[in-house]
């Protein structure tokens, strides 16, 4: 998945009642005239999800896995690995 596809998929899960589109590497929506951008490959956006879903990051390589499940993901950064892991547990391929 591209960065934009990852961001768009997570945004649609987190905020299903808003209409999202991909722009550059972000997910973007307009809500009440205000533009909202999400970049789930950055700690500010993925961090709360990592904590809520209890995703454990491993610093040996760039692996992430969910503590209570057997889902794993690998990517070039730990935040991207966590984002991909979250999508796996939500059934997004």
DRENDO-1510 file (C-alpha; in Angstrom, 1 decimal, always signed):
<recs>
REC; n; res; u; v; w
REC; 1; UNK; +0.0; +0.0; +0.0 .
REC; 2; UNK; +1.1; +3.5; -0.7 .
REC; 3; UNK; +1.3; +6.1; +2.2 .
REC; 4; UNK; -1.8; +7.8; +0.8 .
REC; 5; UNK; -3.7; +4.5; +0.7 .
REC; 6; UNK; -2.7; +3.7; +4.3 .
REC; 7; UNK; -3.8; +7.1; +5.5 .
REC; 8; UNK; -7.1; +6.9; +3.6 .
REC; 9; UNK; -7.9; +3.4; +4.9 .
REC; 10; UNK; -7.3; +4.3; +8.5 .
REC; 11; UNK; -9.2; +7.6; +8.3 .
REC; 12; UNK; -12.2; +5.8; +6.9 .
REC; 13; UNK; -12.0; +3.4; +9.9 .
REC; 14; UNK; -11.5; +6.0; +12.5 .
REC; 15; UNK; -14.1; +8.5; +11.1 .
REC; 16; UNK; -16.5; +6.5; +9.0 .
REC; 17; UNK; -19.1; +9.3; +8.8 .
REC; 18; UNK; -16.8; +11.7; +6.9 .
REC; 19; UNK; -15.9; +11.7; +3.2 .
REC; 20; UNK; -12.2; +11.2; +2.8 .
REC; 21; UNK; -9.9; +11.5; -0.2 .
REC; 22; UNK; -6.2; +11.0; -0.7 .
REC; 23; UNK; -4.0; +14.0; -1.3 .
REC; 24; UNK; -0.2; +13.6; -1.6 .
REC; 25; UNK; +0.5; +11.2; +1.2 .
REC; 26; UNK; -2.3; +12.4; +3.5 .
REC; 27; UNK; -6.0; +11.6; +4.0 .
REC; 28; UNK; -8.0; +14.8; +3.7 .
REC; 29; UNK; -11.6; +15.8; +4.5 .
REC; 30; UNK; -13.7; +18.9; +4.6 .
REC; 31; UNK; -15.9; +19.2; +7.7 .
REC; 32; UNK; -18.1; +22.3; +8.3 .
REC; 33; UNK; -15.8; +24.2; +5.9 .
REC; 34; UNK; -12.6; +23.2; +7.7 .
REC; 35; UNK; -10.0; +21.0; +6.1 .
REC; 36; UNK; -8.7; +18.2; +8.2 .
REC; 37; UNK; -5.6; +16.2; +7.3 .
REC; 38; UNK; -4.5; +12.9; +8.8 .
REC; 39; UNK; -1.0; +11.4; +8.5 .
REC; 40; UNK; -1.1; +8.1; +10.3 .
REC; 41; UNK; +2.6; +7.5; +9.5 .
REC; 42; UNK; +3.4; +10.2; +12.1 .
REC; 43; UNK; +3.4; +9.7; +15.8 .
REC; 44; UNK; +0.8; +12.4; +16.5 .
REC; 45; UNK; -1.9; +10.6; +14.5 .
REC; 46; UNK; -1.0; +6.9; +15.0 .
REC; 47; UNK; +0.2; +7.2; +18.6 .
REC; 48; UNK; -3.3; +7.2; +20.1 .
REC; 49; UNK; -4.3; +4.2; +18.0 .
REC; 50; UNK; -1.1; +2.3; +19.0 .
REC; 51; UNK; -2.0; +2.9; +22.7 .
REC; 52; UNK; -5.7; +2.1; +22.3 .
REC; 53; UNK; -5.2; -1.1; +20.3 .
REC; 54; UNK; -2.2; -2.1; +22.4 .
REC; 55; UNK; +0.1; -2.4; +19.4 .
REC; 56; UNK; +3.6; -3.3; +20.5 .
REC; 57; UNK; +6.5; -2.0; +18.5 .
REC; 58; UNK; +9.8; -3.8; +18.3 .
REC; 59; UNK; +12.9; -1.8; +17.6 .
REC; 60; UNK; +14.9; -4.8; +16.2 .
REC; 61; UNK; +14.1; -4.1; +12.6 .
REC; 62; UNK; +10.8; -2.4; +11.8 .
REC; 63; UNK; +8.3; -4.9; +13.1 .
REC; 64; UNK; +5.0; -4.2; +14.8 .
REC; 65; UNK; +2.5; -6.6; +16.3 .
REC; 66; UNK; -0.6; -6.6; +18.3 .
REC; 67; UNK; +0.0; -7.8; +21.8 .
REC; 68; UNK; -3.3; -9.8; +22.1 .
REC; 69; UNK; -3.3; -11.2; +18.5 .
REC; 70; UNK; -1.0; -12.9; +16.1 .
REC; 71; UNK; -1.1; -10.1; +13.5 .
REC; 72; UNK; +2.3; -8.8; +12.4 .
REC; 73; UNK; +3.5; -6.2; +9.9 .
REC; 74; UNK; +6.9; -5.0; +8.7 .
REC; 75; UNK; +7.7; -1.6; +7.1 .
REC; 76; UNK; +10.5; +0.8; +6.7 .
REC; 77; UNK; +9.5; +2.8; +9.8 .
REC; 78; UNK; +7.9; +1.8; +13.1 .
REC; 79; UNK; +4.9; +4.1; +12.6 .
REC; 80; UNK; +4.2; +2.6; +9.2 .
REC; 81; UNK; +4.5; -0.9; +10.6 .
REC; 82; UNK; +2.0; +0.0; +13.3 .
REC; 83; UNK; -0.4; +1.5; +10.8 .
REC; 84; UNK; -0.2; -1.6; +8.6 .
REC; 85; UNK; -0.7; -3.8; +11.7 .
REC; 86; UNK; -3.8; -1.8; +12.6 .
REC; 87; UNK; -5.2; -2.3; +9.1 .
REC; 88; UNK; -4.6; -6.0; +9.3 .
REC; 89; UNK; -6.5; -6.4; +12.5 .
REC; 90; UNK; -9.4; -4.4; +10.9 .
REC; 91; UNK; -9.4; -6.7; +7.9 .
REC; 92; UNK; -8.0; -4.3; +5.3 .
REC; 93; UNK; -5.5; -5.8; +2.9 .
</recs>
